[in-house]
Amino acid sequence: KILKRLSISKLSLNMSTRKCSFDILKRHLGKGNQVSNLSAFQGCTFGRNLSSEQFNRAKAQTTEFPVIDISPFNSSYKLEKCSSSQLKARKKEEAVKFHNACRDVGFFYVAGHGIESSMLDDSLAYARRFFELPESRKSKLSLQNSLDLSRGYQKVGENVTGGSSDYHEAFDVMKEEKNPSRLKTMLHHGGRNLWPDEKECSRFRSFFEKEYIPAMLNLGESMMKCFALSLDIEESSLISLYNESFFVFRAIHYPGGDPEKNPQGCGEHTDYGCFTFLHSDPVPGALEVQTRDGYFIQPQHKEGLILCNIGDMIELWSAGYYQSTIHRVRTTTQSRVSVPFFFEANYDAYIEPLVSSKFVEPDNPYNKSSTFYGEHLYRKTSSNFSFNSI
């Protein structure tokens, strides 16, 4: 069943230029270990973008996702009447929940994040205000005008997933490197963000740049501590690999439309980094998540909670024990705005399996995989845009 899911007969594995024979992989699978989401793009063996022909293969179901209370890991969150031993116990409890959630599904709700509901509401309001601008004004901020072709506005159909155009428009912001020349790999992502004029979209830039993004970065740091503890390693051991997170913020507008004519709001894919924090209009039937057995399920909107999924770097760090989860967005008849925030590793972070964790087994084929985060980001996104709209 697992081999069929991996399409192993068609898969060529290249782990840091070393070949992994089918026999080795079969022996490893035979021991009951989890190895999944392997692909053969340029030596990187994790993460997937699936073809659009698979887009309609399963009817989505509705289910409940686990809830992780991240508050014990948030240094700014006040824990009343909590001793150090109690705090340690609470962290362990939530790390176990996190462990199970990542092992079983890879999507979960985050509680105790400390982000006011008013800020979450404002994020959607400002995004909506931007997308209401005339097309001519948004197009001045076109991604084509950015130095690295990675930042700014994309009109409907310019974003591509799995070789097919996505039925949405979007606005992208990334971390700006103050000195791009210091990193050779910054060639692909060393540009500057494009922002709408203050007169056209009042407080848009200041809200996201000064309020929303810092709040999400703080949440990402808390999640990374929980992740480390979930693998039974010291919670601060990875800080040097994400303390300058090369984050990505997107504002996305999914126009209401005919699901039969343009079913792909965003095609099936895994996310390229660490964690994706998703807040959106509560429109049912849009986001769908693939379970480990191949079925698609629909997360429900939970007031006050932030939906989160893990990405390719979490999978690589855990040597496949946690799996970057395939998800997609279907077009609905109702217009919808979403503001996903992608918390990532440092651009120059070297990511490899955490062999010090007891959950990373010595003979796991993943242990020969590694990548610089920026290189993986470029491989994963270099074909994400086409400037011929649908």
C-alpha angles and dihedrals in degrees: 000000000000093000091051091051091052092048084227095180089065098038124104112193121209114175110186089325092310120116121231111205122225089241092060092048092047091050090051093049089047090064090062096253123145118246114161146138091047117158135168105234112141097322095311112121104189137070128041142222107193126209120260092242087076093051098100099034099113136038109236120242130200122241142152122266124210122262121227119198103213096179096104089063096047110095092200094051115099114232106195118218094352120146123209091256091050090048090051090050092049092050091051092049094052092042089057090051089048090049092053094044093052093044095048107035115346094225126091144148121258119219127178091038093139094226113135116240088232090062091051090049092048091052090061093043094053092045091050091049091054094051090050090065116106114273090243092060095045091049090060085070093050117155085236088070095057119099093235097034088236107096135066138028130349120187124220111300098016094099112080129198124179091355095302131100118256119229098233143083121227147183119214131202126180136182110281115228108222092209109025092176091068091073122053092204092054086083088095099044106024097111133111127254120257115224132188117251114270091235092055098042110018117213093354094122097037093049097051097035098043104027118016101039095047090050091052092046089054090051091049092053090052091050091051091055090050090048093053092049090048088063090049096250128121109288096231096045095102100044094109089060097055107022089105096038113195090221127186123207121193132187109199132189118198106194117219108256150142108302090204094054098041108014096161110083085163122348128238113291147135121240118253104224141035113294135359116206110200128198120167147147108292096248110153122227097030111097117050128185126202116231123218090261094054103260124126121233132185121233113221124227111260115195112238095009127104119220113229136186132184124241141210096284092057088051092050095046089051092045091239095310086116113040129215102238126233114232139163142187123234124208113251131192090247124076113245138190123205132183109196117182118203114207108201143177121264111287092244095039114131107223122201136148115291096240090178089072117094088223093064107081119213096237096047109129088220089070089079092054123097141148144174105251094231091054091051091048091053094047091049098046106029091096097039098104137060120176096211105089123215 
